[in-house]
Amino acid sequence: MRAPRFPVSTAVVGLGVRQYKRGGAPLPEQGTLVRAIVDACEDAGIDPADIDGFVTYGDDKNEPVRLMPDLGTRELTWSTQVFGGGGGGLAAAFGPAAGAIISGQATTVAVFRALVQDNSGRLSAAVMAHHLNDHITGVGLVAPAVECAMRAQRLLEHHRVPRQCLEDLVRAAYYHGSRNPKAISYGRELDLEAYRSSRMIAEPFRLFDCSRENDGAGVLILTSAERARDLRQKPVYLKGVAQGTGRGWGDLLQNDVHYASAGFESVARRLWAQTGLKPSDIDVVQLYENFSAQGVASLIDHGFCDYESVGEVVRYENLIAPTGKLPVNTGGGNLAQGFIHGIGVAVEAVEQLRGTSANPVPDARYCLLAGGPGAPTVSSAIFSVDAE
């Protein structure tokens, strides 16, 4: 039986990002978010009061009803959050946003994530609240880096993924970040010697294998494809989105064959089926890489390579724009651009297809967005330049 196709009838029309050094936001979290929403509306050429729907993920604390006075919202008709902790819900947030528009429950929806340390605390503490239990805290697994390092070791030792793949993914991120004026690492490319001499955080992760934390907020505005054609920016269409996980993912996985994976196998299968696309159709990838190994695992799960071929595919020269065959995280990603719980990689997906990325991929038509790997639930989406 053929899988039903996702209706390509919504588009991203506005982008807004306010990013600061961790602990350096000049405003509280809600104020930072409001300004990012206003920026996105200005980008789209719409009135902030026109937004009637909001979607977020990752336990964001900013209730849309409390944003209404600052935005002048005329009527709130749609408000929801993707269930489950961590960045696994990043791409999933576009599903209910599109669903609300397609079903007529909203006309203009803001997908957002905001994080200011003075208000929400360290992101690592919030994320681990969804992963901690007596089984793992008893052996000292009390931080994301330590938890993910165990999965990374399994990836390297059991599945024989070359350590070089992790290094090359990191170096490619910093290559892109060094050329992106919006990135924290702008002007600072990372060479192999600096990477290998950086301090160990949790074996096999060194400092540069780990994502940053930043204060800030990011917003993407969706509306109908029909309306999008009349707005200021080139529309970027939502081609498909899938979320969830496979059987048994909620169990203790330490002794399971899938423990080293990013958890995307079933999600990727459904995404390819609903879009009619395959990995070779994708021109550029934006993936949430909380740690380098999990980024590599995400590429494997989505079918860009397998454990045997990963060393041939995940190579530095293959991952960089504009010459690589599989450009990844062309804005710098969570590692080198900045980390507001992953929303920046979604913004870069749209920038890339608009043609406004600092590291453009020539003639890019399709961009894959992958949410947080290894989370309790994960998600992926595909954006397109075509309304078909």
N, C-alpha and C positions, 0 to 999 in steps of 0.2 A: 504494500500500500504506500502510495506516495505521500510524503510529509506535506502538510499544508504550508503554503508560502506566507511569509510575513508581509503584510500590506505596506508597501513603500509609499506612505501618504503623510509623513511628518518630516520636518527638517529643522536643523539647528540654524538659528538666524542671528543669535547674539552671544557674545563672549565677554566675561568680565572677571578679572583676577586682581586681587590685592595680596601681595606676598611680602613678608617681612622676616627678618631674622627671628629665630625662636625667642620668645619673650620680648620682642621689640615692636609689637603692633602699637600704633599710637592711640587706638581706640579699643574699647571692649569688643568682644566677639560679635555681638549683634550689630553694632555700628559698623564694624569691618565688613560684615556680610551685606548690610544694606547698601554700602557704597559699591560693593562688587556687583550687586543686582542693578543699581543705577547705571554703572559702567556698561553692563551687558545690554541694558535697554537703549542706551545712547548708541552703542555699536549697531544694534538692530534698527534703530530709528523708530522706536515705539515709546509710548508713555509708560512709566513704571506702574501706573494705576491700571494698565491693561492686563497685567499678570493676574490670572485668576486660579492658577494651580501651582503647587510646589511639591517637589519630591527630593528626598535626600537619602542618606545611607549611613552606616557606621555609627549609629547612636548619636547623631548630631543633636545638639541640645536646643536648637533654635526653632521653636514652634512657629509655623507660618502665621498663625493668628496674631502673634506678637510683632510680626513684621508689618502688618497692615497699616498701622498709623503712620509709620515713617514713609511707606511707599504710596500712601493714598489709595490703597486698594479699594476698588468699587464694590467688588463682591468676590468672596473666596468660595470656589466651587469644587476644588480638588486639593487634598492635602494628605500625603502619605509618606512612609519611610520604609525602605527595604529591611526586612527582618534579618537579624544575624549580625554578629560583630565583625570588625575589621573591614578592610577594603574590598572584600569579596563582592560586596553589593554595588561597587562603582558602576559597572556597565549595566547591571540590573535596573538601576534607577531610571534608565531611559525607557524601560518597558512600560511601567505604569504611567509615565509621562505621555508616551505615545498612545497608550490605551485610552487615557482620559480624553485626548484630542479626537481620536478616531471614533469613540463612542458618543461624542458630543457633550461630555461632562465638563470639559474645559476648552478654552480656545488658545491660551498662551501659558505655557508651563515653564517654571524655572527649576532646573535640576542643579542642586548646589551642595557644597560641603564647606563648612567654616570651622576653624580651629584656632583659638587663641589661648596660649598656655595659662595666662592669668585667670581665665574663666573655666577652662575645661581640664587643666592639668596636663601632664605629659601624656602623649598619645599612647606610648608603650604601656602605661598602666591601664588605660581604658581597653586596649586591645587584649591584653592578657586576662582581663576579667572574663573573657569568653573562652579562654583556653585552659585556665588554671583549674586543676582538681587535685584531690589528695594523691592520685596516682602519680602525678608528675612533680608536684611541689615537694614531695617526700624525698626526691632525689636531686633537688636543687634547681629544677627548671622553672625559673621565676621571671624570665625576661624573653621577649620575642627573639632576640639574637640567639639565645641558648636553645630554645625550642626549635627554631629553624635550622640551626647548625647540626642538630641530630639528623634531620631529614637530608641535609646536604651531605653529611658523611656517608649516609646510605647511598645517595646518588653517585658519589665518587667511588666508593669501595665495592658496593654490590653490583651497580649497573655500569661501572667502569667509564663513567663520563669523565673526559679529560679535565684536569684542573685548569688547563689553558682556556677552556670555554668560559669559565667564570671570569677569568682575567680579561678576556677579550670583550665580554659583555660590558664590564665596568669601564674599560678604556674607551669603548665606542660611546658610552653614555657621556663621558667627560669630553670626548672629541666634539660631540654635538653641543654640550653645555658650554664649552669654551667659545663657541661661535654664536651663542644665543644671548643677546643683550638682556633678556628677561631672566636668565638663569643665575643662580647663586655662584656657579663656577665660571661665569663669563670671563674669558681672557686667561683661563688657567687650565691648560690641557694636562692630562695625567700620563706620565710615561711609565713604562713597566718597572723601572728601578724604584720610583717613588711608591708605586703600588705595593711591590713586594717588600719594601722596607717599612711600610706602615705597621703600626702595632696590631697584635692579634687581639680580637674582641672575644670570639668564641670559635674555636677551631671547627671548620677551616676558614672562618670569616675574619678577614683583616678589616681595618677601618673603612677602606673604600668599598668594601663589599656591602656596606650597610647604608640604608636610606637615611636621608636627613630628616629633621623635624623643623617645620617652619610655622610661624603664625601666618594667618591669612584666610582668604575665602576665594572660592572659584564658583562661577555660575555659567551655565549654558542654557539658553532660552530656546524652547521648541514651540513650533506652531504648525499649522497644517501646510502641506506642500503648496496648496493653492494660494494661501495668503503669503507664504514665503517668497513667492515670485515677485511680489510687489514691494518688498522691503529693501533695505539699504544694502545688505550684504549678499554675496553669492550663497544660495542655500546649500547646505550639506545634509543629505538625506540619510535617515536611519533605515538601513537595508534589512537589518535583523537584530534580534537580541535574544539571548537564552540565559537562564540562571538555574541554580539548583546544585545537585550533586548525585553521584551514583550510589548504589546500594552499599550500606555499611559504613559510609563516610562519617557518620556521627559516633561510631564506636571507637574504642581505643585501637589505633592503627599501628602501633609500634612494630608488631610482628607480621604485618600484612604486606603483601607484595606491592601494594599501591602507596605505601608510606612515604616513599621518596617523591611521589608525583605531586603535581600542583592541584590535583582534584578536578581537572577540566575535561576529562575524557568524555563523559556523557553530555556535558554542556556543549563541547565543541562538535560532537556528532550531530546534535540537534540544530546547532547554528548553521552548519554546512548544509543540512537537509532543508531547512526553511528558507535559505537564501539561494540555493542552487549553485553555490560557489564551492571552491575547493582551495586548499592552501596555496596552490600555485597561482591563483587568481589575485591574491593579495599583493598590493604594491608596497605597503609600508605597515609596520606594526607599532602600536603604542601599548606597552604592557606595564602593569603595576609590578614593580620589582622591589619588594621590601628588602630583599637580600638577593645577591647575585645568583645563587644556585636556584632559587625559586623562579627567577626569570628564565633561566635555562630550562627548567622543568616545564614551565608554561609553554614555551615554544615546542617542546616535545609533545606535550598533551594535545596541542592544536594541530599536530600533524606536519609541522614544517620539517621535522626530522625525527629519527628514532634514536634509541640508545646506541645503535651501531654507527649511524651516520652523523651524530651530533657534532663530532669533532671536525667534520668537513663543512658543516653548515654554519655553526656558531663560531665564526672566525672574525677577527677585527675588521679586515678589509671587506668582508661580506655584509657587515652590520652597519656601515656608515653611509650616509647620504653625501653626494648624489650617486656614487659609483657602485655601491654594494647591491647585491641581488636581493637582500632581505634587510633593508634599513629598519632599525629598531630604536625606538625612543629618540626621535629626531630633535626633541627639545632639550634632551638631557635626562628625562625621566625623574623618578624619585631619588635616584642616586646623585644626579648632578644639576638638575634644574631647580629642584626644591620639592618639598613634601608637605602638601596640605591634604593628607590622607588620600592621595592619588588623583585628586580632581584635575591636577595640572596635565596629566597624560591624556585625559579626555579632551581638554582644551586644545592640546597639541594635535590630536586627531583631526579636529575641525580646521585648525590653522593649516595643516598640511594639505587638506583637500581644497581649501580656499585658495591656496597658493601663497599664503602669507607667512609660512614657517621660515625661521631663520636658516633652516637646512632643508630646502625644498627637494622633494623627489620628483624628477621630471615626469610629467604626464600621469601622475598618480590618480587612480580612479577609485580604488577600494582601500580602506584602512581598517585593520582589525584593532579593536580596543579590548584588552583583557583586564579584568578586575584582579583583586588581591588573590594571589595563589596560596593554596593550602588553608584557606579560611574555612569556617564551618559550612558555608555555602559560597559558591563562586559564580561568576558571570562573565559573559563576553558579548560584544556587539560588533557589528560591521557598519561603517559609514560609507557613503557613496556620493560621487558627484552627479550621478544620474537619478532621475525620478522614475525609476523602473525596476 
